[in-house]
């Protein structure tokens, strides 16, 4: 049969006769809106643990993790301690006044409800309704105005392989704790379920987690669907990406992935500046809905000696630690609501963004645009190189303004332009990172006004358009940039990518891969530099 392609936008046929039903049209509009949603700023990406009793305004964190434990709320069966609930309401308001959101943790059992009397063991099946009553009480009181808490985590490291925070089986957790609590949380409009923090370990545990959700994916459990946020502790970026892709394969359109505990196991000063830009780059690359990705540093405050991981907090008894200073410097560079990926440059060491490694322990580079600046994070591991040169297309850099090399604590050194104002050279080592195997720093580059790729003689000023007869995409690049064209199905899964490279200025015609696509509705995504355009496409065969 004859092949044809019809483009639709919010159900309005622009080329050819549209055959979509009203219900399908509405669904398409919803998916388009989800994928077009903007991302959040770096401060909202950053959280901490147990910071409610401190002045969180001194550091750029938008979230805090903590919560009222069941044993505090209901020490005697059927008797709720409303003074504790009121205390938590006050804590939430204190955080809100400082611009910090609360992630409320619901967890830890009460002795009368468990099999062995421990506060971290599995509850007796007959006490599941009691558990739900506790969850309902907390959610009802914290989600209402003026508190407006929306995210509720179910337990903390709820797995018998995590070493000390849950002594039951993972099936007991799923059937008696997670799923019953999720049902209660979702009764309240806008409230979201956050998984209980998969255990702080690497390796096969990430595949175990996916296998667990797959085990309970079908009716009546719907584990993937009822878990709004997939949460982990101390996982590597590539492991987050593994779960993100597994969720997409399971039908989750825009998976939310958080780490509600991340931090150095040895208090190393290089940990945060090496790891955070890598994870933030991955997050910005995938961002589609608000609050999709977050990192919570563990903990807010920790003494410089004694206990576990001395000095690992963002603060200690002496004030802001090296980790807090690093977080503050990153926020100063990346703050703003318009952070995007920046790829319009090359580097003399051939560094690339990377998802591998558990602690940010290898060479990499990440580029971002924030308002009128580019921020480039450089990580160099080992080697004999003492400097790196960044090269930009002609006209990209605004040489009338000063470019800067910024160390991990925010100290700045001016850089000189070279190569006709197309290159910047920065030294790799500085006093802040001289003793570490990975040398991390940032380059702040003022940019010229960005030019949006447009089509000549296009009255609607679109970045690209379809020709229904030729099945082609036309676009014009006013300057060199990285271009990609991809197709997604309605679940958000990439089904075809036929451009993914750096292109020079000029006019382009691309044949659409109709033969590779089955009859379906797709989202076609066009990216040229900082410009992104998404369109709905119906393939009719």
Secondary structure, DSSP 8 states (H G I E B T S, - for coil): ---EEEEEETTEESSS-----HHHHHHHHHHHHHHT-----HHHHEEEES-TTS-GGGTT--EEEE---HHHH-SBTTB--HHHHHHHHHHHHHHHHTT-EEEEEE----GGGBSSS-TTS-B-GGGHHHHHHHHHHHHHHHHSTTT---EEEESSS-STTSSSS--S-HHHHIIIIIHHHHHHHTTSTT-EEE---B-S--TTHHHHHHHHHHHT-STTT-HHHH--EEEEES--HHHHHHHHHHHHHTT-SS-EEEEEEE--SS--TTHHHHHHHHHHHHHHHH--STT-EEEEES-SB--SSSSSSTT-SSEETTEE-HHHHHHHHHHHHH-SS--EE---EEETT--------SSS-S-EEEEEEETTEEEEEEEEESSS--EEEEEE-TT-B-TTS-EEEE-TTS-EEEE-EETTTTEEEEES--TTTTTSSEEEEEEEEEB--------TT-TT--S-EEETTTTEEEEEESS-EEEEEEEE-TTS-EEEEEEEEEE-SEEEEEE--GGGS-SEEEEEEEEETTEEEEEEEEEE-
